Amino acid sequence: MNGIQRFAGINVTASRLQFVEVEKESNQLFIANLGQTFISPSINFEEQKETILAAQLQTAFDEIKIRNPIISTFASFTLPPELFITIQLPYDINLLQGEIVEEFRWELSQLFPFISAEELAIKFYELEKNFLSGNNNALVVALNKKYLLVFKNFCTRNNLTPKLVDNASITANGFINNYYKFEKDSVTVNIYNSRNSTTLFLNISSKPAYVKVLQKTGIDIIHSIAKELSEEALKRIASKPIKYAFISGEDIGAELLSEIHLATSLDFIKFNPFDIIKFKPELQITGISSDQYSTFTSATGIASRFN
């Protein structure tokens, strides 16, 4: 396609609706627009009916339209990690992709019998080998289809064409890996922090090798991160030390960074997506400080998926 393309990425959390518009011209990407609004009262995804969720999203989007309207007619969405089932499972490489998905659907029905597997939209990502047992393992991500319908209807009401819906943490990890392209066999760690969970990614050669979702309820999250990153665990996957450690998402203050450093001895870098995709020179940003840029990682990541 010739000319300028422009896609919007919208990140939805319990308390915030954020958007980033990425513009592509001559294979160059730029941030053309961004904004956010806060959702009050906060969304309770587990207990609220879809009609209430839709109303809250529309109210938040109406505020954005007044203050800082989205120009793009194509939109993709990232949702909180806690809405997804995220699990690592082995698979048979001799099966077709559709057959693999159905095999995973059956596996999920056995592991989570209280959930109707037929109501799940399932995606999977091949994991780097040599960490989990077996030769072929995948990161399986499943989302209740009701959320896809909510955002499809949202797009219809707002004259948007839906493109993608994805897990905010996986989108952030993929965005970081894609743009840094670390050398072969290098080991990196990415953490995505959300309101109710923390997702830990251990990557080898810019590809996930191990993923762990840590629910914050009833646990010491810092201790849990340190345990996952223990020297014994790392020895099983790589002979090289961790080269880089990034953190993105919500509520990343100096105190959290200090606590993680003390627990893991790693210097986590608070990831700024706008170091990767730069602002258009004429873009005027109001009401968003540079300290908040990391919270836009998922929205930027999914908006930059032009293919």
HUMOWO-V595791 format. One record per residue. N is the residue number from 1. OMEGA is omega in radians with two decimals (none if undefined). Layout:
((N | OMEGA) (N | OMEGA))
This chain:
((1 | -3.13) (2 | 3.10) (3 | -3.07) (4 | 3.01) (5 | -3.09) (6 | -3.14) (7 | 3.10) (8 | 2.99) (9 | -3.09) (10 | 3.11) (11 | -3.13) (12 | 3.01) (13 | 3.14) (14 | -3.02) (15 | -3.02) (16 | 2.96) (17 | -3.09) (18 | 3.04) (19 | 3.03) (20 | 3.01) (21 | 3.12) (22 | -3.13) (23 | 3.14) (24 | 3.08) (25 | -3.12) (26 | 3.11) (27 | 3.05) (28 | 3.12) (29 | 3.10) (30 | 2.99) (31 | -3.09) (32 | -3.09) (33 | 3.00) (34 | -3.14) (35 | 3.12) (36 | 2.99) (37 | -3.10) (38 | -3.09) (39 | -3.13) (40 | -0.03) (41 | -3.12) (42 | 3.11) (43 | 2.98) (44 | -3.01) (45 | -3.04) (46 | -3.00) (47 | -3.07) (48 | 3.07) (49 | -3.12) (50 | 3.14) (51 | 3.12) (52 | 3.08) (53 | 3.14) (54 | -3.13) (55 | 3.12) (56 | 3.11) (57 | -3.11) (58 | 3.11) (59 | 3.12) (60 | -3.12) (61 | 3.09) (62 | 3.08) (63 | 3.11) (64 | -3.13) (65 | 3.13) (66 | -3.01) (67 | -2.99) (68 | -2.98) (69 | 3.03) (70 | -3.11) (71 | -3.10) (72 | 3.06) (73 | 3.11) (74 | -3.08) (75 | 3.01) (76 | -2.99) (77 | 2.94) (78 | -3.06) (79 | -3.09) (80 | -3.12) (81 | -3.08) (82 | 3.07) (83 | -3.03) (84 | 2.82) (85 | -3.14) (86 | -3.02) (87 | 3.11) (88 | -3.07) (89 | 3.04) (90 | 3.09) (91 | -3.12) (92 | -3.08) (93 | 3.13) (94 | 3.12) (95 | 3.00) (96 | -3.06) (97 | 3.13) (98 | 3.12) (99 | 3.09) (100 | 3.13) (101 | 3.14) (102 | 3.06) (103 | 3.10) (104 | 3.13) (105 | 3.11) (106 | 3.12) (107 | -3.13) (108 | 3.12) (109 | 3.11) (110 | -3.10) (111 | -3.10) (112 | -3.06) (113 | 3.13) (114 | 3.11) (115 | 3.08) (116 | -3.10) (117 | 3.14) (118 | -3.13) (119 | -3.08) (120 | 2.91) (121 | -2.98) (122 | 2.98) (123 | 3.05) (124 | -3.11) (125 | 3.10) (126 | 3.12) (127 | 3.03) (128 | -3.06) (129 | 2.99) (130 | 3.00) (131 | 3.09) (132 | 3.13) (133 | -3.09) (134 | -3.07) (135 | -3.03) (136 | 3.12) (137 | -3.11) (138 | 2.95) (139 | -3.09) (140 | -3.10) (141 | -3.07) (142 | -3.11) (143 | 3.08) (144 | -3.07) (145 | -3.14) (146 | 3.14) (147 | 3.07) (148 | 3.13) (149 | 3.11) (150 | -3.08) (151 | 3.00) (152 | 3.12) (153 | 3.09) (154 | 3.14) (155 | 3.12) (156 | -3.13) (157 | -3.03) (158 | 3.08) (159 | 3.09) (160 | 3.04) (161 | -3.12) (162 | 3.10) (163 | -3.01) (164 | 2.92) (165 | -3.06) (166 | 3.08) (167 | -3.08) (168 | -3.09) (169 | 3.14) (170 | 3.08) (171 | -3.14) (172 | -3.14) (173 | 3.13) (174 | 3.14) (175 | 3.14) (176 | -3.13) (177 | -3.07) (178 | -3.03) (179 | 3.10) (180 | 3.08) (181 | -3.12) (182 | -3.06) (183 | -3.10) (184 | 3.10) (185 | 3.09) (186 | -3.12) (187 | 3.11) (188 | 3.12) (189 | 3.01) (190 | 3.05) (191 | 3.01) (192 | -3.08) (193 | 3.05) (194 | -3.00) (195 | -3.01) (196 | -3.11) (197 | 3.00) (198 | -3.13) (199 | -3.11) (200 | 3.11) (201 | 2.98) (202 | -3.04) (203 | 3.01) (204 | -3.12) (205 | 3.12) (206 | 3.12) (207 | -3.12) (208 | 3.04) (209 | -3.12) (210 | -3.12) (211 | -3.14) (212 | 3.06) (213 | -3.11) (214 | 3.10) (215 | -3.02) (216 | -3.09) (217 | 2.99) (218 | 3.11) (219 | 3.00) (220 | -2.98) (221 | -3.14) (222 | 3.10) (223 | -3.13) (224 | 3.09) (225 | -3.13) (226 | 3.13) (227 | 3.13) (228 | -3.09) (229 | -3.12) (230 | -3.11) (231 | -3.12) (232 | -3.14) (233 | -3.10) (234 | -3.13) (235 | -3.13) (236 | -3.03) (237 | -3.03) (238 | 3.08) (239 | -3.12) (240 | 3.10) (241 | 3.08) (242 | -3.08) (243 | -3.14) (244 | 3.07) (245 | -3.12) (246 | 3.03) (247 | 3.11) (248 | 3.13) (249 | -3.02) (250 | 2.93) (251 | 3.13) (252 | 3.14) (253 | -3.13) (254 | -3.12) (255 | 3.12) (256 | 3.13) (257 | 3.13) (258 | -3.12) (259 | 3.13) (260 | 3.12) (261 | -3.13) (262 | -3.08) (263 | -3.01) (264 | -3.04) (265 | 3.09) (266 | 3.09) (267 | -3.14) (268 | 3.11) (269 | 3.07) (270 | -2.96) (271 | 3.08) (272 | -3.10) (273 | -3.08) (274 | 2.89) (275 | -3.11) (276 | 3.08) (277 | -2.99) (278 | 3.05) (279 | 2.95) (280 | -3.06) (281 | -3.07) (282 | -3.08) (283 | 3.08) (284 | -3.11) (285 | 3.13) (286 | 3.05) (287 | 3.14) (288 | -3.14) (289 | 3.12) (290 | 3.12) (291 | -3.13) (292 | -3.02) (293 | -3.11) (294 | -3.14) (295 | -3.13) (296 | -3.08) (297 | -3.10) (298 | 3.13) (299 | 3.12) (300 | -3.12) (301 | -3.08) (302 | 3.09) (303 | -3.10) (304 | 3.10) (305 | -3.09) (306 | -3.09) (307 | none))
